[in-house]
Amino acid sequence: MSSQPRGIVEVLANVRQQLEKRGGRTVRALGRTFRALDSFDGNKKVDPQEFSVGLRENGVNLNPQELQILFQYFDKDGDGTISFDEFLVGIRGRPSARRQALVDKAFLKFDRDGNGYIDANDLRGVYNCRYHPKVQRGQMTEDQAFAEFLSSFNDRNRDGRITKDEWDEYYAAVSSSIDNDDHFVQLMKMAWKLD
């Protein structure tokens, strides 16, 4: 085993430990800090300097080598930036079994034909676009409103279909910014009318 993977494991453990010392709401605060740092271009990414500032502002102190290891680990595409949703998921981890069960239940509610993805046909009857303000004003059709809705769920290849993986990635990011399981469960139940 190379020293790089062992290094990232140790750095991640160190970051998690420092965040836990600050309390349960620190991951959400970290997300707010990154969003504030990103307000200039809105690309939901941070560069190395913003990353360092965001961590420091939230009580995470790393030496330059640890910062570099952590940044390189999360810079998946090597473009010199980190998606802060991916970072928050990486720090917090995947949703708990209780949260994931609701994420799965919501996906199954939408994937009405059982083909493994959600598209506009699945949404008809489950999500009503008729009252979308732009549809009401005649600025877009219901189909365009469905497509806009689907695009908000991380439709990476923009094919108008949300796969289970895309759905799970989206909700892992949402989950990472909500500290309390009961609150996440309540939000999911209300948003998607789950029982």
ChimeraX commands (.cxc) that place a marker at each C-alpha (Angstrom):
marker #1 position 0.00,0.00,0.00 radius 0.5
marker #1 position 1.39,3.40,-0.96 radius 0.5
marker #1 position 1.83,6.20,1.53 radius 0.5
marker #1 position -0.62,8.51,-0.31 radius 0.5
marker #1 position -3.80,6.51,0.49 radius 0.5
marker #1 position -2.67,6.00,4.08 radius 0.5
marker #1 position -1.99,9.74,4.27 radius 0.5
marker #1 position -5.48,10.66,3.08 radius 0.5
marker #1 position -7.08,8.30,5.60 radius 0.5
marker #1 position -5.17,9.98,8.41 radius 0.5
marker #1 position -5.92,13.50,7.13 radius 0.5
marker #1 position -9.64,12.73,6.74 radius 0.5
marker #1 position -9.73,11.31,10.28 radius 0.5
marker #1 position -7.99,14.44,11.56 radius 0.5
marker #1 position -10.47,16.75,9.77 radius 0.5
marker #1 position -13.48,14.77,11.05 radius 0.5
marker #1 position -12.09,14.84,14.58 radius 0.5
marker #1 position -11.55,18.60,14.47 radius 0.5
marker #1 position -15.07,19.15,13.11 radius 0.5
marker #1 position -16.64,16.87,15.75 radius 0.5
marker #1 position -14.93,18.86,18.52 radius 0.5
marker #1 position -16.75,21.95,17.29 radius 0.5
marker #1 position -20.17,20.30,17.49 radius 0.5
marker #1 position -22.84,18.66,15.37 radius 0.5
marker #1 position -23.63,21.64,13.17 radius 0.5
marker #1 position -20.10,22.22,11.92 radius 0.5
marker #1 position -20.46,20.34,8.61 radius 0.5
marker #1 position -23.48,22.49,7.75 radius 0.5
marker #1 position -21.51,25.62,8.72 radius 0.5
marker #1 position -18.67,24.44,6.49 radius 0.5
marker #1 position -21.14,24.15,3.62 radius 0.5
marker #1 position -22.38,27.70,4.26 radius 0.5
marker #1 position -18.80,28.98,4.33 radius 0.5
marker #1 position -17.96,27.30,1.02 radius 0.5
marker #1 position -21.15,28.66,-0.57 radius 0.5
marker #1 position -20.19,32.17,0.61 radius 0.5
marker #1 position -16.67,31.77,-0.80 radius 0.5
marker #1 position -18.20,30.57,-4.07 radius 0.5
marker #1 position -20.56,33.53,-4.42 radius 0.5
marker #1 position -18.25,35.21,-6.95 radius 0.5
marker #1 position -18.77,32.72,-9.80 radius 0.5
marker #1 position -21.41,30.34,-8.41 radius 0.5
marker #1 position -19.78,27.20,-9.82 radius 0.5
marker #1 position -20.13,25.29,-6.51 radius 0.5
marker #1 position -16.39,24.73,-6.44 radius 0.5
marker #1 position -13.54,26.11,-4.39 radius 0.5
marker #1 position -9.91,26.59,-5.30 radius 0.5
marker #1 position -7.02,25.72,-2.94 radius 0.5
marker #1 position -6.99,29.14,-1.26 radius 0.5
marker #1 position -10.78,29.21,-0.70 radius 0.5
marker #1 position -10.60,25.63,0.54 radius 0.5
marker #1 position -7.91,26.52,3.08 radius 0.5
marker #1 position -9.80,29.62,4.26 radius 0.5
marker #1 position -13.09,27.70,4.55 radius 0.5
marker #1 position -11.53,24.98,6.66 radius 0.5
marker #1 position -9.67,27.45,8.88 radius 0.5
marker #1 position -12.83,29.55,9.42 radius 0.5
marker #1 position -14.53,26.41,10.69 radius 0.5
marker #1 position -11.80,25.45,13.13 radius 0.5
marker #1 position -9.93,22.93,10.98 radius 0.5
marker #1 position -6.21,23.56,11.11 radius 0.5
marker #1 position -4.04,21.56,8.75 radius 0.5
marker #1 position -0.43,22.00,7.76 radius 0.5
marker #1 position 0.32,22.79,4.08 radius 0.5
marker #1 position 1.15,19.15,3.27 radius 0.5
marker #1 position -2.14,17.91,4.81 radius 0.5
marker #1 position -4.07,20.58,2.90 radius 0.5
marker #1 position -2.41,19.50,-0.34 radius 0.5
marker #1 position -3.16,15.80,0.28 radius 0.5
marker #1 position -6.78,16.57,1.10 radius 0.5
marker #1 position -7.23,18.93,-1.85 radius 0.5
marker #1 position -5.69,16.50,-4.34 radius 0.5
marker #1 position -7.87,13.69,-3.03 radius 0.5
marker #1 position -11.08,15.65,-3.61 radius 0.5
marker #1 position -9.99,17.27,-6.90 radius 0.5
marker #1 position -11.29,14.25,-8.83 radius 0.5
marker #1 position -10.90,15.71,-12.32 radius 0.5
marker #1 position -7.60,17.49,-11.64 radius 0.5
marker #1 position -8.94,20.92,-12.64 radius 0.5
marker #1 position -7.58,22.69,-9.55 radius 0.5
marker #1 position -10.99,23.01,-7.87 radius 0.5
marker #1 position -13.13,20.91,-5.54 radius 0.5
marker #1 position -16.87,20.47,-5.73 radius 0.5
marker #1 position -17.92,21.38,-2.23 radius 0.5
marker #1 position -20.90,19.01,-2.35 radius 0.5
marker #1 position -18.48,16.13,-3.01 radius 0.5
marker #1 position -16.23,17.38,-0.24 radius 0.5
marker #1 position -19.09,17.58,2.27 radius 0.5
marker #1 position -20.28,14.08,1.33 radius 0.5
marker #1 position -16.68,12.86,1.69 radius 0.5
marker #1 position -16.39,14.40,5.15 radius 0.5
marker #1 position -19.82,13.43,6.43 radius 0.5
marker #1 position -19.99,10.13,4.55 radius 0.5
marker #1 position -22.92,8.53,2.81 radius 0.5
marker #1 position -26.43,8.88,4.23 radius 0.5
marker #1 position -27.34,6.63,7.16 radius 0.5
marker #1 position -29.44,3.53,6.45 radius 0.5
marker #1 position -32.55,5.36,7.69 radius 0.5
marker #1 position -31.94,8.30,5.36 radius 0.5
marker #1 position -31.03,6.09,2.41 radius 0.5
marker #1 position -34.24,4.09,2.85 radius 0.5
marker #1 position -36.27,7.28,2.30 radius 0.5
marker #1 position -34.12,8.34,-0.64 radius 0.5
marker #1 position -34.76,4.89,-2.17 radius 0.5
marker #1 position -38.48,5.09,-1.42 radius 0.5
marker #1 position -38.75,8.48,-3.14 radius 0.5
marker #1 position -36.88,7.19,-6.19 radius 0.5
marker #1 position -39.20,4.19,-6.46 radius 0.5
marker #1 position -42.23,6.47,-6.16 radius 0.5
marker #1 position -41.02,8.43,-9.19 radius 0.5
marker #1 position -39.67,5.51,-11.25 radius 0.5
marker #1 position -43.21,4.40,-11.97 radius 0.5
marker #1 position -42.36,2.14,-14.91 radius 0.5
marker #1 position -39.45,0.47,-13.05 radius 0.5
marker #1 position -36.86,1.07,-15.79 radius 0.5
marker #1 position -34.20,2.29,-13.33 radius 0.5
marker #1 position -34.35,5.99,-14.14 radius 0.5
marker #1 position -36.73,8.91,-13.76 radius 0.5
marker #1 position -37.83,10.89,-16.79 radius 0.5
marker #1 position -40.68,13.27,-17.65 radius 0.5
marker #1 position -43.08,10.36,-18.27 radius 0.5
marker #1 position -42.48,9.08,-14.72 radius 0.5
marker #1 position -43.16,12.52,-13.26 radius 0.5
marker #1 position -46.57,12.99,-14.85 radius 0.5
marker #1 position -49.16,12.44,-12.17 radius 0.5
marker #1 position -46.55,12.57,-9.40 radius 0.5
marker #1 position -45.14,16.06,-9.94 radius 0.5
marker #1 position -47.51,18.71,-11.30 radius 0.5
marker #1 position -45.88,21.36,-13.47 radius 0.5
marker #1 position -49.15,22.98,-14.49 radius 0.5
marker #1 position -48.79,25.59,-11.72 radius 0.5
marker #1 position -45.12,26.32,-12.31 radius 0.5
marker #1 position -44.91,30.15,-12.63 radius 0.5
marker #1 position -43.22,30.01,-16.05 radius 0.5
marker #1 position -45.84,27.56,-17.35 radius 0.5
marker #1 position -48.58,29.84,-16.01 radius 0.5
marker #1 position -47.04,32.84,-17.83 radius 0.5
marker #1 position -46.61,30.85,-21.06 radius 0.5
marker #1 position -42.81,31.11,-20.93 radius 0.5
marker #1 position -42.33,27.36,-21.00 radius 0.5
marker #1 position -44.32,24.21,-21.65 radius 0.5
marker #1 position -45.02,21.57,-19.01 radius 0.5
marker #1 position -42.43,19.34,-20.71 radius 0.5
marker #1 position -39.83,22.10,-20.39 radius 0.5
marker #1 position -40.74,22.53,-16.72 radius 0.5
marker #1 position -40.29,18.76,-16.19 radius 0.5
marker #1 position -36.88,18.94,-17.89 radius 0.5
marker #1 position -35.87,21.90,-15.68 radius 0.5
marker #1 position -36.99,19.98,-12.59 radius 0.5
marker #1 position -34.98,16.91,-13.63 radius 0.5
marker #1 position -31.87,18.97,-14.35 radius 0.5
marker #1 position -31.78,20.09,-10.72 radius 0.5
marker #1 position -31.13,16.47,-9.71 radius 0.5
marker #1 position -27.59,16.25,-11.05 radius 0.5
marker #1 position -28.44,15.04,-14.56 radius 0.5
marker #1 position -24.75,14.80,-15.45 radius 0.5
marker #1 position -25.14,13.87,-19.11 radius 0.5
marker #1 position -28.21,16.07,-19.61 radius 0.5
marker #1 position -30.22,13.28,-21.19 radius 0.5
marker #1 position -33.44,14.15,-19.34 radius 0.5
marker #1 position -33.14,11.00,-17.22 radius 0.5
marker #1 position -32.09,10.73,-13.60 radius 0.5
marker #1 position -30.45,7.40,-12.84 radius 0.5
marker #1 position -30.48,5.90,-9.36 radius 0.5
marker #1 position -26.79,6.84,-9.00 radius 0.5
marker #1 position -27.49,10.48,-9.94 radius 0.5
marker #1 position -30.44,10.54,-7.52 radius 0.5
marker #1 position -28.31,9.05,-4.72 radius 0.5
marker #1 position -25.47,11.52,-5.35 radius 0.5
marker #1 position -27.88,14.42,-5.20 radius 0.5
marker #1 position -29.39,13.26,-1.92 radius 0.5
marker #1 position -25.99,12.42,-0.42 radius 0.5
marker #1 position -25.13,16.10,-0.89 radius 0.5
marker #1 position -28.47,17.20,0.57 radius 0.5
marker #1 position -28.01,14.78,3.47 radius 0.5
marker #1 position -24.51,16.08,4.20 radius 0.5
marker #1 position -25.91,19.53,4.95 radius 0.5
marker #1 position -28.62,18.30,7.36 radius 0.5
marker #1 position -27.29,17.32,10.75 radius 0.5
marker #1 position -30.33,15.67,12.30 radius 0.5
marker #1 position -31.74,12.36,10.97 radius 0.5
marker #1 position -35.27,13.19,12.15 radius 0.5
marker #1 position -35.16,16.52,10.31 radius 0.5
marker #1 position -33.96,14.87,7.08 radius 0.5
marker #1 position -36.69,12.21,7.36 radius 0.5
marker #1 position -39.33,14.87,7.93 radius 0.5
marker #1 position -38.15,16.91,4.95 radius 0.5
marker #1 position -38.19,13.90,2.64 radius 0.5
marker #1 position -41.63,12.81,3.78 radius 0.5
marker #1 position -43.07,16.28,3.30 radius 0.5
marker #1 position -41.35,16.98,-0.02 radius 0.5
marker #1 position -42.33,13.72,-1.67 radius 0.5
marker #1 position -45.48,12.84,0.32 radius 0.5
marker #1 position -43.98,9.61,1.64 radius 0.5
marker #1 position -45.50,7.66,4.52 radius 0.5
marker link #1:1,2 radius 0.2
marker link #1:2,3 radius 0.2
marker link #1:3,4 radius 0.2
marker link #1:4,5 radius 0.2
marker link #1:5,6 radius 0.2
marker link #1:6,7 radius 0.2
marker link #1:7,8 radius 0.2
marker link #1:8,9 radius 0.2
marker link #1:9,10 radius 0.2
marker link #1:10,11 radius 0.2
marker link #1:11,12 radius 0.2
marker link #1:12,13 radius 0.2
marker link #1:13,14 radius 0.2
marker link #1:14,15 radius 0.2
marker link #1:15,16 radius 0.2
marker link #1:16,17 radius 0.2
marker link #1:17,18 radius 0.2
marker link #1:18,19 radius 0.2
marker link #1:19,20 radius 0.2
marker link #1:20,21 radius 0.2
marker link #1:21,22 radius 0.2
marker link #1:22,23 radius 0.2
marker link #1:23,24 radius 0.2
marker link #1:24,25 radius 0.2
marker link #1:25,26 radius 0.2
marker link #1:26,27 radius 0.2
marker link #1:27,28 radius 0.2
marker link #1:28,29 radius 0.2
marker link #1:29,30 radius 0.2
marker link #1:30,31 radius 0.2
marker link #1:31,32 radius 0.2
marker link #1:32,33 radius 0.2
marker link #1:33,34 radius 0.2
marker link #1:34,35 radius 0.2
marker link #1:35,36 radius 0.2
marker link #1:36,37 radius 0.2
marker link #1:37,38 radius 0.2
marker link #1:38,39 radius 0.2
marker link #1:39,40 radius 0.2
marker link #1:40,41 radius 0.2
marker link #1:41,42 radius 0.2
marker link #1:42,43 radius 0.2
marker link #1:43,44 radius 0.2
marker link #1:44,45 radius 0.2
marker link #1:45,46 radius 0.2
marker link #1:46,47 radius 0.2
marker link #1:47,48 radius 0.2
marker link #1:48,49 radius 0.2
marker link #1:49,50 radius 0.2
marker link #1:50,51 radius 0.2
marker link #1:51,52 radius 0.2
marker link #1:52,53 radius 0.2
marker link #1:53,54 radius 0.2
marker link #1:54,55 radius 0.2
marker link #1:55,56 radius 0.2
marker link #1:56,57 radius 0.2
marker link #1:57,58 radius 0.2
marker link #1:58,59 radius 0.2
marker link #1:59,60 radius 0.2
marker link #1:60,61 radius 0.2
marker link #1:61,62 radius 0.2
marker link #1:62,63 radius 0.2
marker link #1:63,64 radius 0.2
marker link #1:64,65 radius 0.2
marker link #1:65,66 radius 0.2
marker link #1:66,67 radius 0.2
marker link #1:67,68 radius 0.2
marker link #1:68,69 radius 0.2
marker link #1:69,70 radius 0.2
marker link #1:70,71 radius 0.2
marker link #1:71,72 radius 0.2
marker link #1:72,73 radius 0.2
marker link #1:73,74 radius 0.2
marker link #1:74,75 radius 0.2
marker link #1:75,76 radius 0.2
marker link #1:76,77 radius 0.2
marker link #1:77,78 radius 0.2
marker link #1:78,79 radius 0.2
marker link #1:79,80 radius 0.2
marker link #1:80,81 radius 0.2
marker link #1:81,82 radius 0.2
marker link #1:82,83 radius 0.2
marker link #1:83,84 radius 0.2
marker link #1:84,85 radius 0.2
marker link #1:85,86 radius 0.2
marker link #1:86,87 radius 0.2
marker link #1:87,88 radius 0.2
marker link #1:88,89 radius 0.2
marker link #1:89,90 radius 0.2
marker link #1:90,91 radius 0.2
marker link #1:91,92 radius 0.2
marker link #1:92,93 radius 0.2
marker link #1:93,94 radius 0.2
marker link #1:94,95 radius 0.2
marker link #1:95,96 radius 0.2
marker link #1:96,97 radius 0.2
marker link #1:97,98 radius 0.2
marker link #1:98,99 radius 0.2
marker link #1:99,100 radius 0.2
marker link #1:100,101 radius 0.2
marker link #1:101,102 radius 0.2
marker link #1:102,103 radius 0.2
marker link #1:103,104 radius 0.2
marker link #1:104,105 radius 0.2
marker link #1:105,106 radius 0.2
marker link #1:106,107 radius 0.2
marker link #1:107,108 radius 0.2
marker link #1:108,109 radius 0.2
marker link #1:109,110 radius 0.2
marker link #1:110,111 radius 0.2
marker link #1:111,112 radius 0.2
marker link #1:112,113 radius 0.2
marker link #1:113,114 radius 0.2
marker link #1:114,115 radius 0.2
marker link #1:115,116 radius 0.2
marker link #1:116,117 radius 0.2
marker link #1:117,118 radius 0.2
marker link #1:118,119 radius 0.2
marker link #1:119,120 radius 0.2
marker link #1:120,121 radius 0.2
marker link #1:121,122 radius 0.2
marker link #1:122,123 radius 0.2
marker link #1:123,124 radius 0.2
marker link #1:124,125 radius 0.2
marker link #1:125,126 radius 0.2
marker link #1:126,127 radius 0.2
marker link #1:127,128 radius 0.2
marker link #1:128,129 radius 0.2
marker link #1:129,130 radius 0.2
marker link #1:130,131 radius 0.2
marker link #1:131,132 radius 0.2
marker link #1:132,133 radius 0.2
marker link #1:133,134 radius 0.2
marker link #1:134,135 radius 0.2
marker link #1:135,136 radius 0.2
marker link #1:136,137 radius 0.2
marker link #1:137,138 radius 0.2
marker link #1:138,139 radius 0.2
marker link #1:139,140 radius 0.2
marker link #1:140,141 radius 0.2
marker link #1:141,142 radius 0.2
marker link #1:142,143 radius 0.2
marker link #1:143,144 radius 0.2
marker link #1:144,145 radius 0.2
marker link #1:145,146 radius 0.2
marker link #1:146,147 radius 0.2
marker link #1:147,148 radius 0.2
marker link #1:148,149 radius 0.2
marker link #1:149,150 radius 0.2
marker link #1:150,151 radius 0.2
marker link #1:151,152 radius 0.2
marker link #1:152,153 radius 0.2
marker link #1:153,154 radius 0.2
marker link #1:154,155 radius 0.2
marker link #1:155,156 radius 0.2
marker link #1:156,157 radius 0.2
marker link #1:157,158 radius 0.2
marker link #1:158,159 radius 0.2
marker link #1:159,160 radius 0.2
marker link #1:160,161 radius 0.2
marker link #1:161,162 radius 0.2
marker link #1:162,163 radius 0.2
marker link #1:163,164 radius 0.2
marker link #1:164,165 radius 0.2
marker link #1:165,166 radius 0.2
marker link #1:166,167 radius 0.2
marker link #1:167,168 radius 0.2
marker link #1:168,169 radius 0.2
marker link #1:169,170 radius 0.2
marker link #1:170,171 radius 0.2
marker link #1:171,172 radius 0.2
marker link #1:172,173 radius 0.2
marker link #1:173,174 radius 0.2
marker link #1:174,175 radius 0.2
marker link #1:175,176 radius 0.2
marker link #1:176,177 radius 0.2
marker link #1:177,178 radius 0.2
marker link #1:178,179 radius 0.2
marker link #1:179,180 radius 0.2
marker link #1:180,181 radius 0.2
marker link #1:181,182 radius 0.2
marker link #1:182,183 radius 0.2
marker link #1:183,184 radius 0.2
marker link #1:184,185 radius 0.2
marker link #1:185,186 radius 0.2
marker link #1:186,187 radius 0.2
marker link #1:187,188 radius 0.2
marker link #1:188,189 radius 0.2
marker link #1:189,190 radius 0.2
marker link #1:190,191 radius 0.2
marker link #1:191,192 radius 0.2
marker link #1:192,193 radius 0.2
marker link #1:193,194 radius 0.2
marker link #1:194,195 radius 0.2
view
